[in-house]
Amino acid sequence: MGMTTKQFNGYLRLVLSSVQEAIKEEDAEKKQRLLEQIAENLQSAIVK
């Protein structure tokens, strides 16, 4: 069963929040870890 529009919008808000946090991060290593975590989370959402 898929997500409702409201659930999907909530999921996008979480992803956007994570991306914005990574953009604001000044430490290059931490920024890289945040981006890798976002990519892993997106990949796991696709696989399920």
N, CA, C and O atoms as a CHARMM CRD file, in Angstrom:
* protein
*
  192
    1    1 MET  N      0.83600  -1.18200   0.00000 PROA 1      0.00000
    2    1 MET  CA     0.00000   0.00000   0.00000 PROA 1      0.00000
    3    1 MET  C      0.88100   1.24700   0.00000 PROA 1      0.00000
    4    1 MET  O      1.88000   1.30200   0.71800 PROA 1      0.00000
    5    2 GLY  N      0.52300   2.22800  -0.78700 PROA 2      0.00000
    6    2 GLY  CA     1.30700   3.45400  -0.90000 PROA 2      0.00000
    7    2 GLY  C      0.96700   4.46800   0.17600 PROA 2      0.00000
    8    2 GLY  O      0.13100   4.23100   1.04800 PROA 2      0.00000
    9    3 MET  N      1.63200   5.59000   0.08900 PROA 3      0.00000
   10    3 MET  CA     1.39900   6.68600   1.02800 PROA 3      0.00000
   11    3 MET  C      0.27100   7.56300   0.52300 PROA 3      0.00000
   12    3 MET  O      0.01600   7.66300  -0.67700 PROA 3      0.00000
   13    4 THR  N     -0.39100   8.19200   1.47100 PROA 4      0.00000
   14    4 THR  CA    -1.35400   9.21300   1.09800 PROA 4      0.00000
   15    4 THR  C     -0.56500  10.46600   0.72200 PROA 4      0.00000
   16    4 THR  O      0.63100  10.56200   0.99800 PROA 4      0.00000
   17    5 THR  N     -1.22800  11.39900   0.10800 PROA 5      0.00000
   18    5 THR  CA    -0.57400  12.66100  -0.25100 PROA 5      0.00000
   19    5 THR  C     -0.03700  13.35500   0.99900 PROA 5      0.00000
   20    5 THR  O      1.06300  13.90500   0.98200 PROA 5      0.00000
   21    6 LYS  N     -0.79800  13.32900   2.06000 PROA 6      0.00000
   22    6 LYS  CA    -0.37700  13.97700   3.30700 PROA 6      0.00000
   23    6 LYS  C      0.87300  13.29500   3.87800 PROA 6      0.00000
   24    6 LYS  O      1.79000  13.97500   4.33900 PROA 6      0.00000
   25    7 GLN  N      0.91400  11.97500   3.84800 PROA 7      0.00000
   26    7 GLN  CA     2.07900  11.24100   4.33600 PROA 7      0.00000
   27    7 GLN  C      3.29900  11.52700   3.47000 PROA 7      0.00000
   28    7 GLN  O      4.39900  11.73100   3.98500 PROA 7      0.00000
   29    8 PHE  N      3.10300  11.54100   2.15700 PROA 8      0.00000
   30    8 PHE  CA     4.20500  11.81200   1.23900 PROA 8      0.00000
   31    8 PHE  C      4.75600  13.21700   1.45700 PROA 8      0.00000
   32    8 PHE  O      5.97100  13.41400   1.46500 PROA 8      0.00000
   33    9 ASN  N      3.87700  14.18500   1.63100 PROA 9      0.00000
   34    9 ASN  CA     4.32100  15.55900   1.88200 PROA 9      0.00000
   35    9 ASN  C      5.11800  15.64000   3.18200 PROA 9      0.00000
   36    9 ASN  O      6.10900  16.36600   3.26000 PROA 9      0.00000
   37   10 GLY  N      4.69100  14.90100   4.19300 PROA 10     0.00000
   38   10 GLY  CA     5.43400  14.86000   5.45400 PROA 10     0.00000
   39   10 GLY  C      6.81800  14.26000   5.26100 PROA 10     0.00000
   40   10 GLY  O      7.80100  14.75000   5.81800 PROA 10     0.00000
   41   11 TYR  N      6.88800  13.18800   4.46300 PROA 11     0.00000
   42   11 TYR  CA     8.17400  12.55600   4.16400 PROA 11     0.00000
   43   11 TYR  C      9.08900  13.53900   3.43000 PROA 11     0.00000
   44   11 TYR  O     10.27500  13.63800   3.74500 PROA 11     0.00000
   45   12 LEU  N      8.54400  14.25800   2.46100 PROA 12     0.00000
   46   12 LEU  CA     9.35000  15.24800   1.73600 PROA 12     0.00000
   47   12 LEU  C      9.84500  16.34900   2.66000 PROA 12     0.00000
   48   12 LEU  O     10.96700  16.83100   2.50000 PROA 12     0.00000
   49   13 ARG  N      9.02500  16.75400   3.62500 PROA 13     0.00000
   50   13 ARG  CA     9.45000  17.77500   4.58400 PROA 13     0.00000
   51   13 ARG  C     10.65900  17.28500   5.38500 PROA 13     0.00000
   52   13 ARG  O     11.59100  18.04800   5.64300 PROA 13     0.00000
   53   14 LEU  N     10.63800  16.00500   5.77800 PROA 14     0.00000
   54   14 LEU  CA    11.76300  15.43700   6.53100 PROA 14     0.00000
   55   14 LEU  C     13.02600  15.40000   5.67100 PROA 14     0.00000
   56   14 LEU  O     14.11300  15.73100   6.14300 PROA 14     0.00000
   57   15 VAL  N     12.88000  14.99900   4.41600 PROA 15     0.00000
   58   15 VAL  CA    14.03000  14.95100   3.51300 PROA 15     0.00000
   59   15 VAL  C     14.58000  16.35600   3.29800 PROA 15     0.00000
   60   15 VAL  O     15.79000  16.57000   3.37100 PROA 15     0.00000
   61   16 LEU  N     13.70500  17.30000   3.03600 PROA 16     0.00000
   62   16 LEU  CA    14.13100  18.67900   2.81300 PROA 16     0.00000
   63   16 LEU  C     14.84200  19.23600   4.04100 PROA 16     0.00000
   64   16 LEU  O     15.85600  19.92000   3.91000 PROA 16     0.00000
   65   17 SER  N     14.32700  18.95400   5.21500 PROA 17     0.00000
   66   17 SER  CA    14.95600  19.40500   6.45300 PROA 17     0.00000
   67   17 SER  C     16.36900  18.85100   6.57800 PROA 17     0.00000
   68   17 SER  O     17.28600  19.57000   6.97500 PROA 17     0.00000
   69   18 SER  N     16.54800  17.58400   6.24300 PROA 18     0.00000
   70   18 SER  CA    17.86900  16.96300   6.30000 PROA 18     0.00000
   71   18 SER  C     18.82700  17.59000   5.29400 PROA 18     0.00000
   72   18 SER  O     19.99400  17.83100   5.60600 PROA 18     0.00000
   73   19 VAL  N     18.33700  17.85000   4.09800 PROA 19     0.00000
   74   19 VAL  CA    19.17200  18.47300   3.06300 PROA 19     0.00000
   75   19 VAL  C     19.56900  19.88800   3.49700 PROA 19     0.00000
   76   19 VAL  O     20.72200  20.28600   3.33200 PROA 19     0.00000
   77   20 GLN  N     18.63400  20.63700   4.04100 PROA 20     0.00000
   78   20 GLN  CA    18.94000  22.00200   4.48500 PROA 20     0.00000
   79   20 GLN  C     19.97000  21.99600   5.61200 PROA 20     0.00000
   80   20 GLN  O     20.83900  22.86500   5.67400 PROA 20     0.00000
   81   21 GLU  N     19.86400  21.00900   6.50000 PROA 21     0.00000
   82   21 GLU  CA    20.84200  20.88500   7.58300 PROA 21     0.00000
   83   21 GLU  C     22.23000  20.62000   7.01200 PROA 21     0.00000
   84   21 GLU  O     23.21300  21.19800   7.47700 PROA 21     0.00000
   85   22 ALA  N     22.31800  19.75600   6.01100 PROA 22     0.00000
   86   22 ALA  CA    23.60700  19.45800   5.38000 PROA 22     0.00000
   87   22 ALA  C     24.17000  20.68200   4.67300 PROA 22     0.00000
   88   22 ALA  O     25.37500  20.92900   4.72900 PROA 22     0.00000
   89   23 ILE  N     23.32200  21.44400   4.01600 PROA 23     0.00000
   90   23 ILE  CA    23.76500  22.65500   3.31400 PROA 23     0.00000
   91   23 ILE  C     24.37300  23.65200   4.30500 PROA 23     0.00000
   92   23 ILE  O     25.38500  24.28700   4.00700 PROA 23     0.00000
   93   24 LYS  N     23.76000  23.78700   5.47000 PROA 24     0.00000
   94   24 LYS  CA    24.22700  24.75700   6.47000 PROA 24     0.00000
   95   24 LYS  C     25.50600  24.31900   7.17600 PROA 24     0.00000
   96   24 LYS  O     26.23300  25.15000   7.72000 PROA 24     0.00000
   97   25 GLU  N     25.78100  23.01500   7.16800 PROA 25     0.00000
   98   25 GLU  CA    26.94800  22.49600   7.88100 PROA 25     0.00000
   99   25 GLU  C     28.24500  23.02100   7.26500 PROA 25     0.00000
  100   25 GLU  O     28.45500  22.92400   6.05600 PROA 25     0.00000
  101   26 GLU  N     29.10900  23.57600   8.11300 PROA 26     0.00000
  102   26 GLU  CA    30.36400  24.14700   7.63000 PROA 26     0.00000
  103   26 GLU  C     31.50100  23.13900   7.62300 PROA 26     0.00000
  104   26 GLU  O     32.40500  23.23100   6.79200 PROA 26     0.00000
  105   27 ASP  N     31.46600  22.18600   8.53100 PROA 27     0.00000
  106   27 ASP  CA    32.50700  21.16300   8.60700 PROA 27     0.00000
  107   27 ASP  C     32.34200  20.18300   7.44200 PROA 27     0.00000
  108   27 ASP  O     31.30800  19.52800   7.31600 PROA 27     0.00000
  109   28 ALA  N     33.35600  20.09100   6.60100 PROA 28     0.00000
  110   28 ALA  CA    33.26600  19.28700   5.37600 PROA 28     0.00000
  111   28 ALA  C     33.02900  17.80800   5.66500 PROA 28     0.00000
  112   28 ALA  O     32.25600  17.15700   4.96200 PROA 28     0.00000
  113   29 GLU  N     33.68200  17.27700   6.68600 PROA 29     0.00000
  114   29 GLU  CA    33.51100  15.86000   7.01100 PROA 29     0.00000
  115   29 GLU  C     32.10400  15.57300   7.51300 PROA 29     0.00000
  116   29 GLU  O     31.49000  14.57800   7.12800 PROA 29     0.00000
  117   30 LYS  N     31.59800  16.44400   8.37100 PROA 30     0.00000
  118   30 LYS  CA    30.24600  16.25400   8.89300 PROA 30     0.00000
  119   30 LYS  C     29.22000  16.42000   7.76500 PROA 30     0.00000
  120   30 LYS  O     28.23500  15.68500   7.70300 PROA 30     0.00000
  121   31 LYS  N     29.45700  17.38900   6.87800 PROA 31     0.00000
  122   31 LYS  CA    28.56000  17.59300   5.73300 PROA 31     0.00000
  123   31 LYS  C     28.51000  16.33200   4.87600 PROA 31     0.00000
  124   31 LYS  O     27.44000  15.90700   4.44100 PROA 31     0.00000
  125   32 GLN  N     29.68500  15.73700   4.64000 PROA 32     0.00000
  126   32 GLN  CA    29.74600  14.51300   3.83900 PROA 32     0.00000
  127   32 GLN  C     28.97200  13.38200   4.51900 PROA 32     0.00000
  128   32 GLN  O     28.23400  12.65600   3.85400 PROA 32     0.00000
  129   33 ARG  N     29.13300  13.22600   5.83400 PROA 33     0.00000
  130   33 ARG  CA    28.40200  12.18900   6.57400 PROA 33     0.00000
  131   33 ARG  C     26.90200  12.41500   6.48500 PROA 33     0.00000
  132   33 ARG  O     26.14400  11.46500   6.29100 PROA 33     0.00000
  133   34 LEU  N     26.46200  13.66600   6.62400 PROA 34     0.00000
  134   34 LEU  CA    25.03600  13.98000   6.53800 PROA 34     0.00000
  135   34 LEU  C     24.48200  13.63700   5.16100 PROA 34     0.00000
  136   34 LEU  O     23.40600  13.05000   5.05000 PROA 34     0.00000
  137   35 LEU  N     25.21600  14.00400   4.11100 PROA 35     0.00000
  138   35 LEU  CA    24.76600  13.70800   2.74900 PROA 35     0.00000
  139   35 LEU  C     24.72200  12.19900   2.48900 PROA 35     0.00000
  140   35 LEU  O     23.80700  11.70300   1.83200 PROA 35     0.00000
  141   36 GLU  N     25.71200  11.47800   3.00500 PROA 36     0.00000
  142   36 GLU  CA    25.71300  10.02100   2.85100 PROA 36     0.00000
  143   36 GLU  C     24.52100   9.39500   3.57100 PROA 36     0.00000
  144   36 GLU  O     23.90500   8.45500   3.07000 PROA 36     0.00000
  145   37 GLN  N     24.20500   9.92400   4.74400 PROA 37     0.00000
  146   37 GLN  CA    23.06200   9.42000   5.50600 PROA 37     0.00000
  147   37 GLN  C     21.75600   9.69100   4.74900 PROA 37     0.00000
  148   37 GLN  O     20.88100   8.82700   4.69400 PROA 37     0.00000
  149   38 ILE  N     21.62700  10.86800   4.17600 PROA 38     0.00000
  150   38 ILE  CA    20.43200  11.19600   3.38900 PROA 38     0.00000
  151   38 ILE  C     20.31100  10.23300   2.21700 PROA 38     0.00000
  152   38 ILE  O     19.23000   9.70800   1.95000 PROA 38     0.00000
  153   39 ALA  N     21.41700  10.00100   1.51700 PROA 39     0.00000
  154   39 ALA  CA    21.40400   9.09700   0.36900 PROA 39     0.00000
  155   39 ALA  C     21.01600   7.67400   0.79200 PROA 39     0.00000
  156   39 ALA  O     20.23800   7.01300   0.10300 PROA 39     0.00000
  157   40 GLU  N     21.54700   7.21200   1.90200 PROA 40     0.00000
  158   40 GLU  CA    21.20600   5.87800   2.40400 PROA 40     0.00000
  159   40 GLU  C     19.72200   5.78800   2.75600 PROA 40     0.00000
  160   40 GLU  O     19.06800   4.79300   2.44400 PROA 40     0.00000
  161   41 ASN  N     19.19900   6.81100   3.39700 PROA 41     0.00000
  162   41 ASN  CA    17.78600   6.81700   3.76600 PROA 41     0.00000
  163   41 ASN  C     16.89200   6.81600   2.52900 PROA 41     0.00000
  164   41 ASN  O     15.88300   6.11100   2.49200 PROA 41     0.00000
  165   42 LEU  N     17.25100   7.59100   1.53400 PROA 42     0.00000
  166   42 LEU  CA    16.46500   7.60600   0.29700 PROA 42     0.00000
  167   42 LEU  C     16.53300   6.26200  -0.40700 PROA 42     0.00000
  168   42 LEU  O     15.52800   5.76100  -0.91100 PROA 42     0.00000
  169   43 GLN  N     17.73600   5.67700  -0.43700 PROA 43     0.00000
  170   43 GLN  CA    17.90400   4.37700  -1.08700 PROA 43     0.00000
  171   43 GLN  C     17.06700   3.31200  -0.37800 PROA 43     0.00000
  172   43 GLN  O     16.43300   2.48500  -1.03400 PROA 43     0.00000
  173   44 SER  N     17.06100   3.32700   0.94100 PROA 44     0.00000
  174   44 SER  CA    16.29000   2.32200   1.68400 PROA 44     0.00000
  175   44 SER  C     14.78600   2.51200   1.46500 PROA 44     0.00000
  176   44 SER  O     14.02900   1.54100   1.48200 PROA 44     0.00000
  177   45 ALA  N     14.35700   3.75000   1.26000 PROA 45     0.00000
  178   45 ALA  CA    12.93900   4.01300   0.99100 PROA 45     0.00000
  179   45 ALA  C     12.53700   3.46700  -0.37800 PROA 45     0.00000
  180   45 ALA  O     11.40400   3.02300  -0.56400 PROA 45     0.00000
  181   46 ILE  N     13.45800   3.49800  -1.32400 PROA 46     0.00000
  182   46 ILE  CA    13.18500   2.99700  -2.67800 PROA 46     0.00000
  183   46 ILE  C     13.09900   1.47900  -2.66900 PROA 46     0.00000
  184   46 ILE  O     12.23700   0.90400  -3.33400 PROA 46     0.00000
  185   47 VAL  N     13.97900   0.82600  -1.92600 PROA 47     0.00000
  186   47 VAL  CA    14.07400  -0.62900  -1.91200 PROA 47     0.00000
  187   47 VAL  C     12.84400  -1.26500  -1.26800 PROA 47     0.00000
  188   47 VAL  O     12.43600  -2.35600  -1.66500 PROA 47     0.00000
  189   48 LYS  N     12.26000  -0.60900  -0.29700 PROA 48     0.00000
  190   48 LYS  CA    11.13400  -1.19700   0.44000 PROA 48     0.00000
  191   48 LYS  C      9.92700  -1.29600  -0.38600 PROA 48     0.00000
  192   48 LYS  O      8.89300  -1.76800   0.08600 PROA 48     0.00000
